[in-house]
């Protein structure tokens, strides 16, 4: 079999798996350029690399893949016009993002007297991530409202509530791609309608920077208290420092960065490249799979006790505190720090990496709804 030349973003999980197909060159995602991919057959990127004519013109690239669930950084029209095969990792990190959302909600409510079952959560976008967020929220007793007009047109049995009704919920979470035109464009989807959001509501953006108009959001925050969780930013890595300061939880676009999510992304692209070439290479993506850690839990499912459990798995406060060190840096230092945080992100396990032991059947049911393995003792 021919040995292909493959350029791979160095930050994906198990980049060495692509060595089965040929010669692999690992490059920082933001440094991938036309000269680097000139004689490349296959290109494997993440969301930080803009894939378009400027990158691919006069190259040998025949296959482009992004190890991410979104692909707005890829010019699909150009790929189609030039007969370049495209692949992406649909839903690869959906569970990781849902776990991030639930953890952030538990954290923000943990210092209050509020209960989860009193809350209504508005989910904008009911794809791979939105459905998992809704399922986990429902397991915790929250009431669910969903906005997804495109899905409503495809599936008449699905009922999409208006965006205004979503913005009137106590918790609002965004799970849409960034699109720039058409009836369903999401650029500045949350903009002038920010005034609808109630005082002390929680607004969570793990979708893309640009879905929320950052300038208008900052104006609203000057006279209204909104609890803000920001994982995605316009012009990454040059993040809006004012928005960073105002965010209760701020992270560097890592909501989906669980080990499971990263491995899923690479594995899905590996399989699609096999399909493209008609090969059947095998790679053990679970070679370092760890045994499930055991935790005993018999507390009530209040935000405080739930967060005490979730913090043992994922310390979202630590991520936010580290990110906010950018507030004291100069512009270029902030950009470099943002990328370093993503590149050197520590191992983050998923909820299903844990076995929870409890004596309560009701707790068992709830935690299983969050993807934990649970046994009665």
matplotlib code that plots the C-alpha trace (Angstrom):
import matplotlib.pyplot as plt

x = [0.0, 1.2, 2.6, 0.6, 1.8, -0.4, -0.4, -2.0, -2.8, -0.4, -3.1, -5.5, -5.5, -3.3, -2.0, 0.3, -2.7, -2.4, 1.1, -0.6, -1.5, 1.8, 4.2, 2.8, 3.8, 2.5, 2.0, 0.4, -3.1, -2.6, 0.7, -0.8, -0.2, -0.3, 3.4, 3.2, 0.3, 1.8, 2.6, 0.2, -2.4, -4.6, -5.1, -6.4, -7.3, -9.2, -11.4, -8.4, -7.4, -9.2, -9.6, -10.3, -8.8, -6.0, -4.8, -5.4, -4.8, -2.3, -1.8, -2.1, -4.8, -7.4, -9.0, -9.7, -11.0, -11.6, -11.6, -14.4, -18.2, -18.4, -17.1, -17.7, -14.0, -14.1, -15.1, -17.2, -18.1, -14.4, -13.8, -16.8, -15.7, -12.2, -13.3, -11.7, -13.3, -14.5, -15.0, -15.8, -16.4, -20.1, -21.1, -17.7, -17.6, -21.3, -21.3, -18.3, -20.0, -23.2, -21.2, -19.6, -23.0, -24.4, -21.2, -21.4, -25.1, -24.4, -21.5, -23.4, -26.4, -24.2, -23.8, -27.6, -30.7, -32.2, -33.0, -32.5, -36.1, -37.4, -35.6, -36.6, -33.7, -34.0, -31.9, -31.1, -30.2, -31.4, -28.6, -26.1, -25.2, -28.6, -30.3, -27.8, -28.1, -31.9, -31.7, -29.3, -31.4, -34.5, -32.8, -32.2, -35.8, -35.5, -38.2, -37.1, -37.9, -36.3, -35.7, -34.7, -36.7, -34.8, -35.6, -39.2, -39.5, -38.1, -40.0, -43.5, -44.0, -41.2, -42.4, -39.9, -40.8, -39.9, -36.5, -38.2, -39.6, -36.2, -34.6, -37.2, -36.0, -33.8, -31.1, -30.2, -27.7, -26.6, -25.8, -25.9, -23.3, -22.2, -23.9, -23.9, -26.9, -30.3, -33.5, -31.6, -28.4, -27.0, -24.5, -25.7, -28.6, -28.5, -28.3, -31.1, -33.2, -30.8, -33.1, -35.6, -33.2, -34.3, -32.2, -29.9, -30.6, -27.7, -26.5, -24.1, -22.3, -20.4, -21.4, -19.3, -18.1, -20.4, -23.6, -23.9, -23.2, -20.5, -20.7, -24.5, -24.0, -21.5, -23.9, -26.7, -24.4, -23.8, -27.3, -28.5, -27.0, -26.7, -24.6, -22.4, -20.6, -18.3, -16.3, -16.2, -15.1, -15.1, -11.7, -10.1, -7.4, -7.7, -10.6, -12.7, -11.1, -14.1, -16.3, -13.7, -13.8, -17.6, -17.9, -18.6, -17.0, -14.6, -12.8, -10.6, -13.0, -12.5, -16.0, -15.7, -12.1, -12.7, -10.3, -13.3, -14.3, -10.8, -10.4, -13.8, -12.8, -9.6, -11.2, -14.1, -11.7, -9.5, -12.5, -13.6, -10.1, -10.2, -13.5, -12.1, -9.1, -10.9, -8.4, -9.0, -6.3, -6.8, -5.6, -6.2, -7.6, -8.3, -4.8, -4.5, -8.1, -8.2, -10.3, -13.4, -12.8, -15.3, -17.1, -19.6, -22.5, -25.6, -26.3, -29.4, -29.3, -29.1, -26.9, -24.3, -24.0, -24.2, -21.3, -19.3, -19.6, -18.9, -16.0, -14.2, -14.4, -14.0, -12.9, -14.4, -13.4, -9.8, -10.1, -11.8, -9.3, -6.4, -8.1, -8.6, -4.9, -5.2, -6.7, -3.2, -1.4, -0.6, -2.4, 0.2, 0.8, -3.0, -3.2, -0.2, -1.6, -5.0, -3.5, -1.2, -4.1, -5.8, -2.6, -1.6, -5.1, -4.9, -6.6, -10.3, -12.3, -16.0, -18.9, -19.0, -15.5, -16.8, -18.7, -21.0, -22.0, -25.2, -27.9, -30.7, -32.6, -33.7, -30.1, -29.2, -31.8, -30.7, -27.0, -27.5, -29.3, -26.0, -24.1, -22.6, -22.2, -24.2, -24.5, -26.7, -24.9]
y = [0.0, 3.5, 5.5, 8.7, 12.1, 13.2, 16.5, 16.2, 18.8, 17.8, 18.4, 15.6, 12.4, 9.5, 11.2, 8.2, 6.1, 7.8, 6.4, 3.2, 5.1, 6.8, 9.5, 11.8, 15.4, 16.8, 20.6, 23.2, 23.8, 27.6, 27.0, 24.7, 26.7, 26.2, 25.5, 22.8, 21.0, 21.5, 17.8, 16.5, 13.8, 13.9, 16.8, 16.2, 19.4, 20.8, 23.9, 26.3, 25.7, 27.6, 25.2, 27.1, 28.0, 30.0, 26.9, 24.3, 25.9, 24.1, 21.3, 17.5, 17.2, 14.6, 14.2, 16.7, 15.8, 17.7, 15.8, 18.0, 17.9, 21.3, 22.3, 26.0, 26.4, 24.4, 25.7, 22.8, 24.4, 24.7, 21.0, 19.9, 21.9, 20.5, 16.9, 16.8, 14.2, 15.6, 14.0, 15.2, 13.7, 14.3, 14.1, 12.9, 15.1, 15.6, 13.7, 15.8, 19.1, 17.9, 17.0, 20.4, 22.1, 20.1, 20.7, 24.4, 24.6, 22.6, 24.9, 28.1, 26.9, 25.2, 28.4, 29.2, 27.8, 27.0, 23.5, 21.9, 20.5, 24.1, 25.1, 25.3, 24.9, 26.3, 24.3, 26.1, 23.5, 19.9, 18.0, 15.5, 17.8, 19.4, 16.1, 14.9, 18.1, 17.7, 14.1, 14.8, 17.9, 15.8, 13.1, 15.9, 16.9, 20.1, 21.2, 21.3, 23.8, 23.3, 25.7, 24.2, 25.5, 23.5, 20.3, 21.4, 21.7, 18.2, 16.4, 17.7, 15.7, 17.8, 21.0, 23.9, 26.8, 30.3, 31.8, 34.4, 31.7, 30.0, 33.3, 33.6, 30.4, 30.4, 28.5, 29.0, 26.8, 27.2, 24.2, 25.4, 25.7, 29.2, 30.0, 33.3, 33.3, 31.9, 31.8, 29.9, 31.8, 31.8, 34.7, 37.1, 34.8, 36.2, 39.9, 42.6, 39.9, 39.8, 42.1, 39.2, 37.3, 37.5, 38.7, 36.0, 33.6, 31.4, 31.8, 29.1, 29.3, 26.2, 26.5, 29.1, 32.6, 34.9, 33.1, 35.6, 39.3, 40.0, 43.8, 43.8, 41.2, 43.4, 46.4, 44.3, 43.1, 46.7, 46.9, 43.3, 40.3, 37.3, 34.3, 33.7, 30.6, 31.3, 28.5, 30.0, 33.4, 35.6, 35.9, 33.1, 33.1, 36.9, 36.8, 39.7, 40.6, 42.5, 39.4, 37.2, 39.4, 39.3, 35.5, 33.6, 30.5, 31.1, 28.4, 28.2, 26.3, 23.0, 22.0, 18.9, 18.1, 14.9, 12.1, 10.1, 13.0, 13.5, 9.8, 9.6, 12.4, 10.7, 7.3, 8.5, 10.2, 7.1, 4.9, 7.4, 7.5, 3.6, 3.9, 6.4, 4.2, 0.9, -0.2, -2.1, -0.8, -1.4, 0.7, 0.2, 3.5, 2.1, 0.8, 3.1, 2.6, 2.9, 0.9, 2.7, 4.6, 3.9, 6.6, 6.1, 8.6, 8.7, 12.4, 14.2, 15.5, 19.2, 21.5, 21.6, 17.8, 17.1, 19.6, 18.0, 14.8, 16.3, 18.3, 15.1, 14.2, 17.6, 20.8, 23.4, 26.1, 25.3, 25.7, 29.0, 30.4, 29.4, 31.0, 34.3, 34.7, 36.2, 39.3, 40.2, 39.6, 41.6, 40.9, 38.6, 36.8, 36.1, 34.6, 32.3, 31.3, 30.5, 28.1, 26.6, 25.9, 23.9, 22.1, 21.1, 20.4, 17.8, 14.4, 14.8, 11.7, 11.3, 10.5, 7.0, 6.4, 6.2, 3.6, 5.1, 3.0, 4.1, 2.7, 4.7, 3.5, 7.1, 8.3, 5.3, 6.3, 10.0, 9.3, 6.7, 9.5, 11.3, 8.4, 7.1, 3.4, 2.8, -0.1, -0.5, -1.4]
z = [0.0, -0.8, 2.2, 2.3, 3.7, 6.6, 8.5, 11.9, 14.6, 17.4, 20.1, 19.1, 21.1, 19.7, 16.6, 16.2, 15.0, 11.6, 11.2, 10.0, 6.9, 6.2, 7.2, 9.9, 10.5, 13.7, 13.8, 16.1, 14.8, 14.4, 12.5, 9.8, 6.5, 2.8, 2.6, 5.3, 3.5, 0.0, -0.5, 2.1, 1.1, 4.3, 6.7, 10.2, 12.1, 15.1, 15.3, 15.5, 11.9, 9.1, 6.2, 3.0, -0.4, 1.2, 3.0, 0.3, -3.0, -5.2, -2.7, -3.0, -0.2, -1.0, 2.5, 5.2, 8.6, 11.8, 15.1, 16.4, 16.3, 14.7, 11.3, 10.7, 10.4, 7.2, 3.8, 2.7, -0.6, -1.6, -0.6, -2.7, -5.7, -5.6, -4.9, -1.5, 0.9, 4.2, 7.6, 11.1, 14.5, 15.0, 18.6, 19.7, 22.8, 23.5, 26.8, 28.0, 27.2, 28.9, 32.0, 31.9, 31.8, 34.7, 36.8, 36.2, 37.2, 40.4, 41.2, 40.7, 42.7, 45.5, 47.5, 47.4, 49.0, 45.6, 44.5, 41.1, 40.9, 41.1, 38.0, 34.3, 31.9, 28.4, 25.9, 22.6, 20.0, 20.4, 18.6, 20.1, 23.0, 23.6, 23.9, 26.5, 28.5, 28.5, 29.6, 32.5, 33.6, 33.5, 35.7, 38.2, 38.2, 36.2, 33.8, 30.2, 27.4, 24.0, 21.1, 17.7, 14.7, 12.1, 13.9, 14.3, 10.5, 10.0, 12.8, 13.1, 16.4, 18.0, 19.6, 19.6, 21.9, 21.0, 21.8, 24.0, 26.2, 26.5, 27.5, 30.3, 31.9, 35.0, 33.2, 29.5, 27.7, 24.1, 21.9, 18.3, 15.5, 14.4, 11.1, 9.2, 6.9, 6.3, 8.4, 11.1, 11.3, 14.8, 14.6, 17.4, 18.1, 21.6, 21.1, 21.5, 23.2, 26.2, 28.0, 28.4, 30.6, 34.2, 37.1, 38.6, 35.7, 34.5, 30.9, 29.6, 26.3, 25.2, 21.5, 19.7, 20.2, 18.2, 19.0, 21.9, 21.1, 23.6, 23.4, 24.1, 26.8, 28.6, 28.4, 30.0, 32.7, 33.8, 35.1, 35.6, 37.5, 35.2, 36.3, 33.3, 32.2, 29.2, 27.5, 23.9, 22.8, 19.7, 18.2, 20.2, 21.5, 21.8, 24.3, 25.5, 28.8, 30.1, 29.5, 31.1, 34.2, 34.3, 33.8, 37.0, 35.3, 32.4, 30.6, 27.4, 25.0, 26.9, 27.7, 25.5, 26.6, 28.6, 27.7, 26.4, 24.1, 22.7, 22.0, 20.4, 18.0, 16.8, 16.7, 14.5, 12.0, 12.0, 11.0, 8.3, 6.8, 6.7, 4.9, 2.4, 1.5, 1.8, 4.4, 7.7, 10.0, 13.7, 16.6, 20.3, 21.5, 24.9, 25.7, 28.7, 29.9, 33.6, 36.1, 37.3, 40.5, 43.3, 45.3, 48.1, 48.0, 50.2, 50.4, 49.1, 45.5, 46.5, 44.4, 47.3, 47.7, 44.0, 43.4, 46.2, 44.2, 40.8, 42.0, 42.9, 39.2, 37.5, 39.3, 37.1, 39.7, 39.1, 35.4, 35.8, 38.3, 36.0, 33.0, 34.9, 35.3, 31.8, 33.4, 34.6, 31.3, 28.3, 25.0, 23.3, 26.6, 26.9, 23.5, 24.1, 27.6, 26.1, 23.6, 26.2, 28.5, 25.7, 24.6, 28.1, 29.5, 32.2, 32.0, 32.7, 33.4, 32.5, 34.8, 33.4, 34.6, 38.1, 40.1, 42.7, 45.7, 47.5, 49.7, 48.0, 45.0, 44.2, 44.2, 42.0, 39.4, 39.4, 39.1, 36.4, 34.5, 34.7, 33.1, 36.4, 37.1, 40.3, 42.6, 45.7, 49.0]

ax = plt.figure().add_subplot(projection="3d")
ax.plot(x, y, z, "-o")
ax.set_aspect("equal")
plt.show()
